[in-house]
Amino acid sequence: MPRVSRIVLPGRPHHVTQRGNNRQDVFFVDDDRRVYLGLLKPQAERFGLEIMGYCLMSNHVHLVAIPAGAESLAKAVGRTHFRGFGSVAG
């Protein structure tokens, strides 16, 4: 059964979570968190996503973000995950 599409309301705050596969750790040292934030910032600016707050736990991320457009959220957060962790694993 396909997953229901995410509802994105431009200009409204959204609580976003990202988890590691099988809830595995994704951050092992503080530098990992700095790298993630360093990747997130330019992607958020590029795709019009205002990051209001974040909490980076060892195995997941919480973001409070306001998207400028319907695709801002998926593009900014998705590209951060791919660029940061996809390139390390691959």
N, CA, C and O atoms as CSV, one atom per row, in Angstrom:
chain,resi,resn,atom,element,x,y,z
A,1,MET,N,N,0.844,-1.173,0.000
A,1,MET,CA,C,0.000,0.000,0.000
A,1,MET,C,C,0.894,1.242,0.000
A,1,MET,O,O,1.785,1.354,0.843
A,2,PRO,N,N,0.674,2.172,-0.925
A,2,PRO,CA,C,1.521,3.365,-0.995
A,2,PRO,C,C,1.328,4.289,0.203
A,2,PRO,O,O,0.265,4.335,0.822
A,3,ARG,N,N,2.378,5.007,0.498
A,3,ARG,CA,C,2.331,5.963,1.602
A,3,ARG,C,C,1.536,7.200,1.185
A,3,ARG,O,O,1.618,7.635,0.037
A,4,VAL,N,N,0.779,7.757,2.106
A,4,VAL,CA,C,0.017,8.974,1.841
A,4,VAL,C,C,0.987,10.140,1.693
A,4,VAL,O,O,1.927,10.282,2.475
A,5,SER,N,N,0.752,10.968,0.689
A,5,SER,CA,C,1.624,12.123,0.461
A,5,SER,C,C,1.602,13.074,1.651
A,5,SER,O,O,0.578,13.259,2.308
A,6,ARG,N,N,2.748,13.665,1.905
A,6,ARG,CA,C,2.878,14.633,2.984
A,6,ARG,C,C,2.133,15.908,2.604
A,6,ARG,O,O,2.239,16.376,1.471
A,7,ILE,N,N,1.393,16.460,3.530
A,7,ILE,CA,C,0.710,17.733,3.306
A,7,ILE,C,C,1.644,18.846,3.748
A,7,ILE,O,O,2.062,18.894,4.905
A,8,VAL,N,N,1.969,19.737,2.826
A,8,VAL,CA,C,2.857,20.859,3.123
A,8,VAL,C,C,2.072,22.144,2.930
A,8,VAL,O,O,1.512,22.387,1.860
A,9,LEU,N,N,2.034,22.957,3.961
A,9,LEU,CA,C,1.352,24.247,3.907
A,9,LEU,C,C,2.403,25.350,3.890
A,9,LEU,O,O,2.989,25.655,4.928
A,10,PRO,N,N,2.651,25.956,2.725
A,10,PRO,CA,C,3.643,27.027,2.651
A,10,PRO,C,C,3.333,28.148,3.642
A,10,PRO,O,O,2.182,28.551,3.814
A,11,GLY,N,N,4.388,28.636,4.287
A,11,GLY,CA,C,4.244,29.728,5.242
A,11,GLY,C,C,3.818,29.304,6.633
A,11,GLY,O,O,3.665,30.147,7.516
A,12,ARG,N,N,3.624,28.003,6.843
A,12,ARG,CA,C,3.208,27.494,8.157
A,12,ARG,C,C,4.309,26.607,8.742
A,12,ARG,O,O,4.980,25.889,8.000
A,13,PRO,N,N,4.503,26.648,10.066
A,13,PRO,CA,C,5.540,25.807,10.676
A,13,PRO,C,C,5.204,24.313,10.572
A,13,PRO,O,O,4.047,23.912,10.701
A,14,HIS,N,N,6.230,23.511,10.340
A,14,HIS,CA,C,6.107,22.056,10.264
A,14,HIS,C,C,7.124,21.428,11.214
A,14,HIS,O,O,8.247,21.915,11.347
A,15,HIS,N,N,6.720,20.345,11.869
A,15,HIS,CA,C,7.642,19.548,12.668
A,15,HIS,C,C,8.085,18.390,11.781
A,15,HIS,O,O,7.266,17.588,11.334
A,16,VAL,N,N,9.385,18.314,11.533
A,16,VAL,CA,C,9.946,17.313,10.626
A,16,VAL,C,C,10.869,16.407,11.426
A,16,VAL,O,O,11.647,16.884,12.253
A,17,THR,N,N,10.787,15.101,11.184
A,17,THR,CA,C,11.729,14.171,11.810
A,17,THR,C,C,12.403,13.339,10.731
A,17,THR,O,O,11.805,13.023,9.703
A,18,GLN,N,N,13.644,12.995,10.980
A,18,GLN,CA,C,14.404,12.060,10.146
A,18,GLN,C,C,15.033,11.061,11.095
A,18,GLN,O,O,15.622,11.445,12.105
A,19,ARG,N,N,14.913,9.792,10.780
A,19,ARG,CA,C,15.499,8.746,11.618
A,19,ARG,C,C,16.496,7.928,10.818
A,19,ARG,O,O,16.403,7.828,9.594
A,20,GLY,N,N,17.449,7.348,11.528
A,20,GLY,CA,C,18.352,6.399,10.895
A,20,GLY,C,C,17.604,5.113,10.585
A,20,GLY,O,O,16.587,4.820,11.214
A,21,ASN,N,N,18.097,4.343,9.622
A,21,ASN,CA,C,17.480,3.053,9.306
A,21,ASN,C,C,17.460,2.174,10.544
A,21,ASN,O,O,18.462,2.060,11.249
A,22,ASN,N,N,16.320,1.554,10.806
A,22,ASN,CA,C,16.149,0.696,11.987
A,22,ASN,C,C,16.535,1.414,13.276
A,22,ASN,O,O,16.984,0.798,14.242
A,23,ARG,N,N,16.351,2.723,13.264
A,23,ARG,CA,C,16.674,3.581,14.410
A,23,ARG,C,C,18.151,3.526,14.814
A,23,ARG,O,O,18.499,3.741,15.975
A,24,GLN,N,N,19.000,3.236,13.844
A,24,GLN,CA,C,20.438,3.217,14.107
A,24,GLN,C,C,20.957,4.638,14.248
A,24,GLN,O,O,20.366,5.581,13.720
A,25,ASP,N,N,22.064,4.786,14.963
A,25,ASP,CA,C,22.680,6.104,15.123
A,25,ASP,C,C,23.107,6.663,13.773
A,25,ASP,O,O,23.568,5.937,12.892
A,26,VAL,N,N,22.941,7.970,13.638
A,26,VAL,CA,C,23.414,8.672,12.443
A,26,VAL,C,C,24.484,9.699,12.797
A,26,VAL,O,O,25.257,10.123,11.938
A,27,PHE,N,N,24.523,10.094,14.062
A,27,PHE,CA,C,25.548,11.018,14.545
A,27,PHE,C,C,26.368,10.289,15.599
A,27,PHE,O,O,25.818,9.755,16.563
A,28,PHE,N,N,27.674,10.267,15.414
A,28,PHE,CA,C,28.543,9.553,16.343
A,28,PHE,C,C,29.404,10.496,17.174
A,28,PHE,O,O,29.754,10.186,18.313
A,29,VAL,N,N,29.743,11.642,16.602
A,29,VAL,CA,C,30.525,12.658,17.311
A,29,VAL,C,C,29.920,14.019,16.983
A,29,VAL,O,O,29.131,14.144,16.047
A,30,ASP,N,N,30.291,15.034,17.754
A,30,ASP,CA,C,29.732,16.374,17.535
A,30,ASP,C,C,30.014,16.905,16.134
A,30,ASP,O,O,29.207,17.650,15.580
A,31,ASP,N,N,31.150,16.527,15.560
A,31,ASP,CA,C,31.464,16.983,14.201
A,31,ASP,C,C,30.430,16.496,13.189
A,31,ASP,O,O,30.161,17.188,12.207
A,32,ASP,N,N,29.846,15.319,13.412
A,32,ASP,CA,C,28.793,14.823,12.513
A,32,ASP,C,C,27.602,15.778,12.512
A,32,ASP,O,O,27.000,16.037,11.469
A,33,ARG,N,N,27.276,16.289,13.674
A,33,ARG,CA,C,26.158,17.237,13.780
A,33,ARG,C,C,26.491,18.547,13.063
A,33,ARG,O,O,25.638,19.132,12.395
A,34,ARG,N,N,27.730,18.997,13.208
A,34,ARG,CA,C,28.148,20.227,12.523
A,34,ARG,C,C,28.106,20.053,11.003
A,34,ARG,O,O,27.702,20.966,10.282
A,35,VAL,N,N,28.518,18.901,10.527
A,35,VAL,CA,C,28.464,18.631,9.086
A,35,VAL,C,C,27.017,18.657,8.608
A,35,VAL,O,O,26.720,19.262,7.577
A,36,TYR,N,N,26.119,18.014,9.337
A,36,TYR,CA,C,24.700,17.996,8.956
A,36,TYR,C,C,24.154,19.419,8.869
A,36,TYR,O,O,23.513,19.783,7.883
A,37,LEU,N,N,24.405,20.215,9.891
A,37,LEU,CA,C,23.911,21.598,9.879
A,37,LEU,C,C,24.557,22.408,8.761
A,37,LEU,O,O,23.910,23.261,8.153
A,38,GLY,N,N,25.834,22.140,8.490
A,38,GLY,CA,C,26.516,22.821,7.400
A,38,GLY,C,C,25.943,22.468,6.035
A,38,GLY,O,O,25.987,23.286,5.116
A,39,LEU,N,N,25.408,21.265,5.890
A,39,LEU,CA,C,24.745,20.859,4.652
A,39,LEU,C,C,23.315,21.387,4.589
A,39,LEU,O,O,22.827,21.754,3.520
A,40,LEU,N,N,22.655,21.421,5.730
A,40,LEU,CA,C,21.257,21.856,5.771
A,40,LEU,C,C,21.107,23.334,5.433
A,40,LEU,O,O,20.198,23.709,4.691
A,41,LYS,N,N,21.979,24.170,5.962
A,41,LYS,CA,C,21.824,25.618,5.791
A,41,LYS,C,C,21.757,26.057,4.326
A,41,LYS,O,O,20.801,26.738,3.955
A,42,PRO,N,N,22.721,25.703,3.480
A,42,PRO,CA,C,22.629,26.168,2.091
A,42,PRO,C,C,21.449,25.562,1.327
A,42,PRO,O,O,20.879,26.213,0.451
A,43,GLN,N,N,21.081,24.328,1.653
A,43,GLN,CA,C,19.927,23.719,0.979
A,43,GLN,C,C,18.632,24.415,1.393
A,43,GLN,O,O,17.746,24.638,0.567
A,44,ALA,N,N,18.530,24.755,2.670
A,44,ALA,CA,C,17.347,25.477,3.152
A,44,ALA,C,C,17.252,26.838,2.472
A,44,ALA,O,O,16.168,27.245,2.052
A,45,GLU,N,N,18.364,27.538,2.359
A,45,GLU,CA,C,18.372,28.847,1.688
A,45,GLU,C,C,18.028,28.700,0.211
A,45,GLU,O,O,17.263,29.496,-0.334
A,46,ARG,N,N,18.582,27.703,-0.425
A,46,ARG,CA,C,18.360,27.483,-1.860
A,46,ARG,C,C,16.895,27.189,-2.185
A,46,ARG,O,O,16.372,27.665,-3.192
A,47,PHE,N,N,16.238,26.406,-1.328
A,47,PHE,CA,C,14.873,25.966,-1.629
A,47,PHE,C,C,13.799,26.692,-0.821
A,47,PHE,O,O,12.630,26.310,-0.862
A,48,GLY,N,N,14.188,27.737,-0.087
A,48,GLY,CA,C,13.198,28.541,0.618
A,48,GLY,C,C,12.599,27.869,1.835
A,48,GLY,O,O,11.380,27.862,2.011
A,49,LEU,N,N,13.447,27.307,2.673
A,49,LEU,CA,C,12.992,26.668,3.906
A,49,LEU,C,C,13.621,27.408,5.081
A,49,LEU,O,O,14.843,27.422,5.227
A,50,GLU,N,N,12.797,28.015,5.910
A,50,GLU,CA,C,13.292,28.737,7.082
A,50,GLU,C,C,13.334,27.779,8.268
A,50,GLU,O,O,12.297,27.275,8.698
A,51,ILE,N,N,14.524,27.528,8.796
A,51,ILE,CA,C,14.688,26.641,9.948
A,51,ILE,C,C,14.506,27.470,11.214
A,51,ILE,O,O,15.297,28.371,11.495
A,52,MET,N,N,13.470,27.163,11.967
A,52,MET,CA,C,13.165,27.901,13.193
A,52,MET,C,C,13.855,27.287,14.414
A,52,MET,O,O,14.198,27.991,15.364
A,53,GLY,N,N,14.052,25.984,14.377
A,53,GLY,CA,C,14.689,25.304,15.496
A,53,GLY,C,C,15.031,23.879,15.109
A,53,GLY,O,O,14.490,23.340,14.144
A,54,TYR,N,N,15.934,23.269,15.871
A,54,TYR,CA,C,16.320,21.891,15.587
A,54,TYR,C,C,16.808,21.219,16.858
A,54,TYR,O,O,17.221,21.876,17.814
A,55,CYS,N,N,16.751,19.894,16.845
A,55,CYS,CA,C,17.308,19.066,17.908
A,55,CYS,C,C,17.917,17.851,17.221
A,55,CYS,O,O,17.209,17.068,16.587
A,56,LEU,N,N,19.220,17.697,17.347
A,56,LEU,CA,C,19.925,16.602,16.688
A,56,LEU,C,C,20.264,15.539,17.728
A,56,LEU,O,O,21.206,15.696,18.504
A,57,MET,N,N,19.501,14.475,17.735
A,57,MET,CA,C,19.718,13.363,18.659
A,57,MET,C,C,20.671,12.366,17.992
A,57,MET,O,O,21.003,12.525,16.817
A,58,SER,N,N,21.109,11.356,18.717
A,58,SER,CA,C,22.083,10.423,18.140
A,58,SER,C,C,21.523,9.637,16.956
A,58,SER,O,O,22.257,9.342,16.013
A,59,ASN,N,N,20.230,9.294,16.991
A,59,ASN,CA,C,19.670,8.478,15.912
A,59,ASN,C,C,18.549,9.147,15.126
A,59,ASN,O,O,17.936,8.518,14.265
A,60,HIS,N,N,18.281,10.406,15.414
A,60,HIS,CA,C,17.247,11.109,14.658
A,60,HIS,C,C,17.376,12.616,14.804
A,60,HIS,O,O,18.115,13.129,15.645
A,61,VAL,N,N,16.622,13.307,13.946
A,61,VAL,CA,C,16.651,14.763,13.882
A,61,VAL,C,C,15.229,15.284,14.007
A,61,VAL,O,O,14.300,14.714,13.436
A,62,HIS,N,N,15.062,16.362,14.752
A,62,HIS,CA,C,13.803,17.108,14.784
A,62,HIS,C,C,14.090,18.495,14.224
A,62,HIS,O,O,15.051,19.149,14.629
A,63,LEU,N,N,13.255,18.936,13.295
A,63,LEU,CA,C,13.345,20.292,12.764
A,63,LEU,C,C,11.989,20.958,12.897
A,63,LEU,O,O,10.955,20.311,12.727
A,64,VAL,N,N,11.989,22.241,13.197
A,64,VAL,CA,C,10.796,23.068,13.053
A,64,VAL,C,C,11.145,24.030,11.936
A,64,VAL,O,O,12.065,24.840,12.055
A,65,ALA,N,N,10.395,23.928,10.845
A,65,ALA,CA,C,10.750,24.675,9.642
A,65,ALA,C,C,9.514,25.224,8.949
A,65,ALA,O,O,8.431,24.643,9.016
A,66,ILE,N,N,9.700,26.361,8.281
A,66,ILE,CA,C,8.615,26.994,7.534
A,66,ILE,C,C,8.994,26.996,6.054
A,66,ILE,O,O,9.930,27.689,5.656
A,67,PRO,N,N,8.274,26.226,5.236
A,67,PRO,CA,C,8.569,26.194,3.806
A,67,PRO,C,C,7.942,27.375,3.076
A,67,PRO,O,O,6.814,27.768,3.373
A,68,ALA,N,N,8.675,27.936,2.124
A,68,ALA,CA,C,8.141,29.032,1.309
A,68,ALA,C,C,7.187,28.496,0.251
A,68,ALA,O,O,6.219,29.166,-0.109
A,69,GLY,N,N,7.451,27.294,-0.249
A,69,GLY,CA,C,6.623,26.699,-1.289
A,69,GLY,C,C,6.295,25.256,-0.972
A,69,GLY,O,O,6.811,24.685,-0.011
A,70,ALA,N,N,5.431,24.669,-1.790
A,70,ALA,CA,C,4.965,23.299,-1.555
A,70,ALA,C,C,6.091,22.267,-1.614
A,70,ALA,O,O,6.009,21.233,-0.951
A,71,GLU,N,N,7.138,22.531,-2.397
A,71,GLU,CA,C,8.226,21.563,-2.537
A,71,GLU,C,C,9.471,21.926,-1.734
A,71,GLU,O,O,10.442,21.169,-1.729
A,72,SER,N,N,9.457,23.059,-1.061
A,72,SER,CA,C,10.636,23.530,-0.320
A,72,SER,C,C,11.106,22.529,0.722
A,72,SER,O,O,12.302,22.267,0.841
A,73,LEU,N,N,10.180,21.977,1.465
A,73,LEU,CA,C,10.507,21.071,2.562
A,73,LEU,C,C,11.192,19.804,2.052
A,73,LEU,O,O,12.281,19.459,2.510
A,74,ALA,N,N,10.567,19.126,1.123
A,74,ALA,CA,C,11.117,17.867,0.612
A,74,ALA,C,C,12.465,18.076,-0.069
A,74,ALA,O,O,13.385,17.280,0.122
A,75,LYS,N,N,12.587,19.123,-0.848
A,75,LYS,CA,C,13.835,19.346,-1.579
A,75,LYS,C,C,14.986,19.700,-0.646
A,75,LYS,O,O,16.080,19.154,-0.790
A,76,ALA,N,N,14.767,20.590,0.294
A,76,ALA,CA,C,15.849,21.016,1.190
A,76,ALA,C,C,16.286,19.889,2.113
A,76,ALA,O,O,17.480,19.607,2.222
A,77,VAL,N,N,15.346,19.248,2.770
A,77,VAL,CA,C,15.684,18.200,3.737
A,77,VAL,C,C,16.169,16.946,3.020
A,77,VAL,O,O,17.130,16.315,3.460
A,78,GLY,N,N,15.523,16.583,1.933
A,78,GLY,CA,C,15.923,15.391,1.184
A,78,GLY,C,C,17.322,15.494,0.624
A,78,GLY,O,O,18.085,14.529,0.664
A,79,ARG,N,N,17.663,16.657,0.103
A,79,ARG,CA,C,19.003,16.836,-0.459
A,79,ARG,C,C,20.066,16.877,0.635
A,79,ARG,O,O,21.199,16.456,0.405
A,80,THR,N,N,19.725,17.369,1.800
A,80,THR,CA,C,20.680,17.367,2.913
A,80,THR,C,C,20.996,15.935,3.312
A,80,THR,O,O,22.161,15.588,3.512
A,81,HIS,N,N,19.975,15.106,3.429
A,81,HIS,CA,C,20.170,13.705,3.813
A,81,HIS,C,C,20.998,12.982,2.760
A,81,HIS,O,O,21.945,12.275,3.104
A,82,PHE,N,N,20.663,13.141,1.499
A,82,PHE,CA,C,21.386,12.468,0.423
A,82,PHE,C,C,22.838,12.914,0.357
A,82,PHE,O,O,23.740,12.082,0.264
A,83,ARG,N,N,23.067,14.209,0.404
A,83,ARG,CA,C,24.426,14.726,0.260
A,83,ARG,C,C,25.284,14.366,1.462
A,83,ARG,O,O,26.467,14.064,1.311
A,84,GLY,N,N,24.699,14.394,2.652
A,84,GLY,CA,C,25.496,14.151,3.843
A,84,GLY,C,C,25.762,12.693,4.112
A,84,GLY,O,O,26.898,12.294,4.372
A,85,PHE,N,N,24.715,11.899,4.050
A,85,PHE,CA,C,24.857,10.524,4.488
A,85,PHE,C,C,24.924,9.545,3.329
A,85,PHE,O,O,25.520,8.475,3.454
A,86,GLY,N,N,24.317,9.902,2.199
A,86,GLY,CA,C,24.403,9.051,1.018
A,86,GLY,C,C,25.824,8.976,0.488
A,86,GLY,O,O,26.278,7.911,0.069
A,87,SER,N,N,26.526,10.101,0.505
A,87,SER,CA,C,27.885,10.117,-0.033
A,87,SER,C,C,28.859,9.396,0.890
A,87,SER,O,O,29.842,8.825,0.417
A,88,VAL,N,N,28.608,9.411,2.192
A,88,VAL,CA,C,29.489,8.728,3.141
A,88,VAL,C,C,29.311,7.221,3.019
A,88,VAL,O,O,30.287,6.471,3.007
A,89,ALA,N,N,28.053,6.782,2.930
A,89,ALA,CA,C,27.766,5.353,2.861
A,89,ALA,C,C,28.156,4.756,1.508
A,89,ALA,O,O,28.515,3.582,1.421
A,90,GLY,N,N,28.082,5.571,0.458
A,90,GLY,CA,C,28.326,5.042,-0.891
A,90,GLY,C,C,29.690,5.268,-1.309
A,90,GLY,O,O,30.068,4.887,-2.417
